[in-house]
């Protein structure tokens, strides 16, 4: 078997932690791809052969140390498999922090929310379910207060919760009255664009951590959400167990719970819209990672 390494034997590709590096080696004869053996020295990489595309995927292991690593290729039929046919050196590095300072405001907020919840153990589908609710509740304004409403923020917390959140903003050195955050002022859709980026990042940090520890319906929402297996179910679990937005008058099909089996056929506000928004954000997940 002859193995071509797409020129990587003459360069040192970078393997970033948390990302997958994929390339297609040239194998002669072509039918011998299944006989290819791949490994790393030291053993800090997960290496996967993709039979369908005849490509190789390389991902640093979670505990991989940074530095140089050797990637080796041999034939499974080689009588001496420790003698590689080909090899190249790569470098394991920590993933660089993304510069989000120039992102559009809503995308900055969405990426921040996505990162927060996925890093706290929620799957991409479950996080999309949360985001579908946020879109319905606030259209991504972390300081939103509806006209005449006592509900505030990304997830429209009730006034008793938002008062505690205000105290946490103060403790973080944030003066939110600069952006109209007071009980007399309407903060509508789009007003988030008026918040300086550094302050917006600090506001999101405080608010998301508060949301994570909050129980507006006095019920656990984290455990059932982590059990949700679909985007639609996740959107409904967050609606029921966190938002608690029961629909009492508009009892139409679009407001029925259809995936959260414990509340099947119960009516909640804008249920279908939340599911659809969540599905859209799941399709957009590549923009958030």
C-alpha positions in Angstrom: 0.0 0.0 0.0 1.2 3.5 -0.9 0.0 6.4 1.2 0.0 10.0 0.2 -0.6 12.5 3.0 -1.9 15.5 1.0 1.4 17.3 1.6 1.2 17.3 5.4 4.5 15.4 5.6 6.1 18.6 4.6 4.2 20.9 7.0 2.9 20.9 10.6 -0.9 21.2 10.7 -2.4 22.6 13.9 -4.9 20.5 15.9 -7.0 22.8 18.1 -8.6 21.4 21.2 -12.3 21.0 20.8 -12.1 21.0 17.0 -11.8 18.2 14.4 -9.2 18.3 11.7 -10.1 16.2 8.6 -8.1 15.3 5.5 -8.2 12.8 2.7 -5.1 10.7 2.3 -4.3 9.1 -1.1 -4.3 5.4 -0.9 -3.0 3.1 -3.6 -4.6 0.7 -4.4 -7.8 2.7 -3.6 -9.6 -0.3 -2.2 -7.1 -0.7 0.6 -8.5 2.2 2.7 -9.9 -0.3 5.2 -6.4 -1.7 5.8 -5.1 1.7 6.9 -3.9 1.9 10.5 -3.5 5.3 12.2 -2.2 6.3 15.6 -0.4 9.2 17.4 2.8 9.5 19.5 2.2 10.5 22.2 -1.3 9.2 22.4 -3.1 12.5 22.7 -5.3 12.3 19.6 -8.5 10.5 18.7 -8.2 9.4 15.1 -11.1 8.1 13.2 -11.3 6.6 9.7 -14.4 7.7 7.8 -15.0 4.8 5.4 -17.8 6.5 3.4 -15.6 9.5 2.5 -12.3 7.7 2.8 -11.1 10.5 5.0 -9.4 10.7 8.4 -10.6 12.8 11.3 -8.2 13.9 14.1 -9.4 15.5 17.3 -7.2 16.2 20.4 -8.3 14.3 23.4 -9.9 16.4 26.2 -6.8 16.0 28.4 -4.2 16.4 25.6 -1.2 18.5 26.5 -0.2 21.2 24.0 2.9 20.7 21.8 4.2 18.6 19.0 2.6 15.2 18.1 3.5 12.6 15.5 0.7 11.1 13.4 1.6 7.7 11.9 0.0 5.6 9.1 0.6 2.0 8.3 -1.1 -1.0 6.7 -3.1 -3.4 8.9 -1.7 -6.1 6.7 1.9 -5.0 7.2 3.8 -7.9 8.9 5.5 -5.2 11.1 2.7 -2.6 11.8 5.0 -0.6 14.1 7.0 0.4 11.0 4.8 3.1 9.5 4.5 3.7 5.8 4.2 7.4 6.3 4.0 10.0 9.1 3.8 13.7 9.7 4.2 16.0 12.7 1.4 18.3 13.9 0.9 20.7 16.8 -1.8 20.5 19.5 -2.9 23.9 20.6 -5.6 25.4 22.8 -8.5 26.9 20.7 -7.9 30.6 20.4 -10.6 32.9 21.9 -12.8 34.3 19.2 -12.8 38.1 18.8 -16.6 38.8 18.9 -16.2 42.6 19.2 -17.2 43.2 15.6 -20.2 40.8 15.4 -23.7 42.2 14.9 -25.4 42.7 18.3 -27.9 39.9 18.1 -25.3 37.3 16.9 -23.0 38.3 19.7 -25.8 37.7 22.2 -26.8 34.4 20.6 -23.2 33.1 20.5 -22.8 34.1 24.2 -26.0 32.3 25.2 -25.1 29.2 23.1 -21.6 29.0 24.6 -23.0 29.5 28.2 -25.5 26.7 28.1 -23.5 24.2 26.1 -20.6 24.7 28.5 -23.0 24.0 31.3 -23.8 20.6 30.0 -26.8 21.1 27.7 -26.7 19.5 24.3 -27.0 21.5 21.1 -30.7 20.5 20.8 -31.5 21.5 24.3 -29.7 24.8 24.0 -31.6 25.5 20.8 -34.8 24.8 22.8 -33.8 27.5 25.3 -33.0 29.9 22.5 -36.3 29.4 20.8 -38.0 30.6 24.1 -35.6 33.6 24.4 -36.5 34.7 20.9 -40.2 34.5 21.7 -39.8 36.3 25.0 -37.5 39.1 24.3 -36.2 39.1 20.7 -32.7 39.0 22.2 -32.9 42.2 24.2 -31.4 41.3 27.7 -32.9 44.5 29.2 -36.3 44.2 27.5 -39.4 45.3 29.4 -42.7 45.2 27.5 -44.9 48.3 27.6 -46.8 48.2 30.9 -45.2 44.8 31.7 -43.6 43.7 34.9 -41.5 41.1 33.1 -37.8 41.8 32.2 -34.8 40.5 30.4 -34.0 37.7 27.9 -36.5 35.3 29.5 -38.9 37.9 30.9 -38.4 37.2 34.6 -41.1 38.4 36.9 -40.5 41.5 38.9 -39.5 39.8 42.2 -36.7 37.9 40.3 -35.6 41.0 38.3 -35.2 43.0 41.5 -32.7 40.4 42.8 -31.0 40.5 39.4 -30.7 44.3 39.6 -28.8 43.9 42.9 -26.4 41.5 41.1 -25.9 44.1 38.4 -25.1 46.7 41.0 -22.6 44.3 42.7 -20.9 43.8 39.3 -20.5 47.6 38.9 -23.2 48.0 36.2 -25.4 51.1 36.2 -28.3 49.9 34.0 -30.2 53.2 34.3 -28.0 54.4 31.5 -29.9 52.0 29.1 -33.4 52.7 30.4 -33.5 49.8 32.9 -36.0 51.1 35.4 -39.6 50.3 36.4 -41.0 53.3 34.4 -39.3 52.9 31.1 -40.3 50.7 28.2 -37.3 48.8 26.7 -38.4 47.3 23.4 -37.1 45.2 20.6 -33.8 46.4 19.2 -32.8 48.5 22.1 -29.9 46.1 22.8 -28.0 47.7 19.9 -27.6 50.8 22.1 -25.6 49.0 24.8 -21.8 49.3 24.5 -20.3 45.9 23.8 -18.2 45.6 27.0 -21.3 46.4 29.1 -23.4 44.0 27.0 -20.9 41.2 27.7 -21.0 42.0 31.5 -24.8 42.2 31.5 -25.1 38.8 29.8 -22.6 37.2 32.2 -24.6 38.3 35.2 -28.0 37.5 33.7 -27.2 34.1 32.3 -25.7 32.9 35.6 -28.7 34.2 37.4 -31.1 32.4 35.0 -29.2 29.2 35.4 -29.8 29.2 39.2 -33.4 30.6 38.9 -36.7 28.7 39.4 -39.5 31.1 38.3 -42.1 28.3 38.5 -40.6 26.9 41.7 -39.9 23.6 39.8 -36.6 22.1 38.6 -36.2 22.8 34.9 -32.6 21.7 34.5 -33.1 17.9 35.0 -36.0 17.5 32.7 -34.4 19.7 30.1 -31.3 17.6 30.1 -33.5 14.5 29.5 -35.0 16.1 26.4 -33.9 14.3 23.2 -35.3 16.6 20.5 -35.3 20.3 19.8 -39.1 20.4 20.0 -39.2 18.7 23.4 -36.5 20.9 24.8 -38.4 24.0 23.7 -41.5 22.8 25.4 -39.7 21.7 28.6 -38.2 25.2 29.0 -41.6 26.8 28.3 -43.4 24.6 30.9 -40.8 24.3 33.6 -39.0 27.6 33.4 -41.3 30.1 31.7 -44.6 28.7 33.1 -46.5 30.6 30.4 -49.9 28.8 30.7 -52.4 29.8 28.0 -55.9 30.2 29.4 -57.9 31.8 26.6 -56.4 31.1 23.2 -56.9 27.3 23.3 -55.8 26.5 19.7 -53.8 23.6 18.3 -50.6 25.8 17.9 -50.5 26.3 21.6 -50.7 22.7 22.5 -47.8 20.8 24.1 -46.9 17.9 21.7 -43.5 16.6 22.7 -43.1 17.0 26.5 -45.2 14.0 27.4 -45.7 14.9 31.1 -47.8 17.9 29.9 -49.1 16.5 26.6 -52.0 18.5 25.2 -51.7 21.2 27.8 -52.0 24.8 26.4 -49.0 27.2 26.7 -48.4 30.5 25.1 -47.0 30.5 21.6 -45.9 26.9 21.9 -45.6 26.3 18.1 -43.6 29.5 17.6 -41.1 28.6 20.3 -40.6 25.2 18.7 -40.1 26.7 15.2 -37.6 29.3 16.5 -35.7 26.5 18.3 -35.5 24.5 15.1 -34.2 27.5 13.2 -31.5 28.1 15.8 -30.5 24.4 15.8 -30.1 24.7 12.0 -27.9 27.8 12.6 -25.7 26.0 15.2 -22.6 26.3 12.9 -22.8 30.0 13.4 -22.6 29.7 17.2 -19.9 27.1 17.6 
